[in-house]
Each structure stands twice: as C-alpha cells, then as structure tokens.
Amino acid sequence: MWGAYFGGKASIVGIDILQECKKFERENIRIFIGDQSDERFLNHIIAEVGPVDVIIDDGSHIPKHQIKSFEVLFFNGLKEDGVYICEDCSTSYWPRFGGGVRRAGTFIEYSKRLCDQVNAWVADNPKLIVDDATKWINP
C-alpha cells in the first residue's frame, strides 16, 4: 500500500510482529520483524537504515506501544525536517486498548503534554521546563 502511495522511487521500511509480512518485501521495501515497543529492536533498525523522512505508526494501536515507538523513532530515527504520523489514535479512548477519556498513559494524553512542551520556551510558566521535546519540535 505505502509503495503505491509514495511511488516506486521511495525506499520503504516496514516493521511488523508477524513473520509472514516478509512476503511484502521488494527491491525498495524492507520489512523488519519485531515488537514496536522494544527499544533495542527499534534502535537496531535506526542503526541499520539511518534517519528517515516519514514515519507512519500504523502498528498495534496500543497506547503504550505508540508512546514507546514515538519516543525512540521520533527523537532518533526521524530526519530533522521529517514528518511523524501516528495512525489510529482513537484507541486512546477505547478501554480494551487501555484507553479512556483523559486517561493517563494514552497516546492522546502523551501528545497533549507534547503540545505544552512545544511552547515551553515562551509559556512563562515554571511548570513547563524546556526538555528534549521542546528543543526538537521548536520551530
């Protein structure tokens, strides 16, 4: 699907937990098999392919997996001018995925904190401390 969307010249790296997904590999498509919430696994991929232009998280949709993937891939695996997309964030509201409205630990609540951090430079609020997210996202 992503090969068709981005075109034949794009180099695509996929991550899946299911070995059978290797069947989608092509000349310009590499598939790594592993757990998206495994920091060592993600760092191995970053070391092998380097920073990328676009990251689309369409993985397990479990909020803690989305957060771990973001923390590793956004800060270490994305080019400075790259784009990070986390798909199916609605699972942050679904109890069967560990979610709920304003429930701590969901990707939505994590993202809300990032929105605050983007403005830590100028917020004039001692609760907002400039951190790695502020420095990375700052325009």
C-alpha positions as CSV (number, residue, x, y, z in Angstrom):
1,M,0.0,0.0,0.0
2,W,2.7,2.5,1.0
3,G,4.8,1.6,-2.0
4,A,1.9,2.6,-4.3
5,Y,1.2,5.8,-2.3
6,F,4.8,7.1,-2.2
7,G,5.8,5.7,-5.6
8,G,8.4,3.3,-6.9
9,K,11.4,5.5,-6.1
10,A,10.7,5.6,-2.4
11,S,12.7,3.4,0.0
12,I,10.2,1.9,2.4
13,V,11.0,0.3,5.8
14,G,8.2,-1.7,7.5
15,I,8.0,-3.1,10.9
16,D,5.6,-5.9,11.9
17,I,5.4,-8.6,14.5
18,L,4.2,-11.2,12.0
19,Q,6.9,-13.1,10.1
20,E,4.5,-13.6,7.1
21,C,4.8,-9.9,6.4
22,K,8.2,-10.5,4.9
23,K,6.3,-11.6,1.7
24,F,5.8,-7.9,1.0
25,E,9.5,-7.2,0.6
26,R,10.5,-5.8,-2.8
27,E,13.6,-4.2,-4.1
28,N,12.7,-0.9,-2.4
29,I,10.8,-2.3,0.5
30,R,12.4,-3.8,3.6
31,I,10.4,-5.5,6.4
32,F,11.8,-5.9,9.9
33,I,10.1,-8.4,12.1
34,G,9.9,-7.5,15.8
35,D,7.9,-5.7,18.5
36,Q,7.4,-1.9,18.0
37,S,7.6,-1.4,21.8
38,D,11.0,-3.0,22.0
39,E,13.5,-0.1,22.2
40,R,16.5,-2.3,21.4
41,F,14.8,-3.6,18.2
42,L,13.9,-0.1,17.1
43,N,17.4,1.2,17.7
44,H,18.7,-1.7,15.7
45,I,16.6,-0.6,12.8
46,I,17.7,3.0,13.1
47,A,21.3,1.9,13.1
48,E,20.7,-0.1,10.0
49,V,18.7,2.3,7.9
50,G,19.5,5.7,9.5
51,P,17.1,8.6,10.0
52,V,14.1,8.7,7.6
53,D,11.9,11.4,6.1
54,V,8.5,10.0,7.1
55,I,7.4,7.7,9.9
56,I,3.9,6.3,9.9
57,D,3.0,4.3,13.0
58,D,0.2,2.0,12.0
59,G,1.2,-0.7,14.4
60,S,-0.5,-2.3,17.4
61,H,-2.6,0.7,18.3
62,I,-1.9,0.0,22.0
63,P,-1.2,3.4,23.5
64,K,1.9,2.3,25.4
65,H,3.3,0.8,22.2
66,Q,2.6,4.1,20.3
67,I,4.4,6.1,23.0
68,K,7.5,3.9,23.1
69,S,7.7,3.9,19.3
70,F,7.4,7.6,19.2
71,E,10.0,8.2,21.9
72,V,12.5,6.1,20.1
73,L,11.7,6.8,16.5
74,F,10.8,10.5,16.6
75,F,13.9,11.5,18.5
76,N,16.4,9.1,17.0
77,G,15.0,7.8,13.7
78,L,13.5,10.9,12.0
79,K,15.3,13.4,10.0
80,E,15.3,17.0,11.4
81,D,12.7,18.1,8.8
82,G,10.8,14.8,8.8
83,V,7.2,14.0,9.5
84,Y,5.9,11.6,12.1
85,I,2.3,10.3,11.9
86,C,0.6,8.1,14.5
87,E,-2.4,6.5,13.0
88,D,-5.5,5.2,14.9
89,C,-5.1,7.4,17.9
90,S,-8.7,6.8,18.7
91,T,-7.7,3.7,20.5
92,S,-6.5,6.0,23.3
93,Y,-10.2,6.3,24.1
94,W,-11.0,2.6,24.0
95,P,-10.9,0.7,27.3
96,R,-10.0,-2.6,25.5
97,F,-6.7,-0.9,24.4
98,G,-6.1,0.5,27.9
99,G,-7.6,3.9,27.0
100,G,-10.4,6.2,28.2
101,V,-11.2,9.9,28.1
102,R,-8.3,11.8,29.8
103,R,-6.8,8.6,30.9
104,A,-3.1,8.9,31.9
105,G,-0.8,6.7,29.8
106,T,-2.7,7.1,26.5
107,F,-1.0,8.4,23.3
108,I,-3.6,11.3,23.2
109,E,-2.7,12.4,26.8
110,Y,1.0,12.0,25.9
111,S,0.5,14.1,22.8
112,K,-1.3,16.8,24.8
113,R,1.8,17.1,27.0
114,L,3.9,17.5,23.9
115,C,1.7,20.4,22.8
116,D,2.5,22.1,26.1
117,Q,6.2,21.3,25.6
118,V,6.4,22.9,22.2
119,N,5.6,26.2,23.9
120,A,7.9,25.8,26.9
121,W,10.3,28.4,25.6
122,V,7.6,31.1,25.7
123,A,4.9,29.9,28.1
124,D,6.2,31.9,31.1
125,N,5.1,29.1,33.3
126,P,7.6,27.4,35.7
127,K,5.7,24.1,35.3
128,L,6.8,23.9,31.7
129,I,10.5,23.1,31.6
130,V,12.4,23.1,28.3
131,D,13.1,19.4,27.6
132,D,14.2,17.3,24.6
133,A,10.7,17.6,23.0
134,T,10.8,21.4,23.3
135,K,14.2,21.5,21.6
136,W,13.3,19.0,18.9
137,I,9.9,20.4,18.0
138,N,10.7,24.1,18.4
139,P,10.1,25.9,15.1
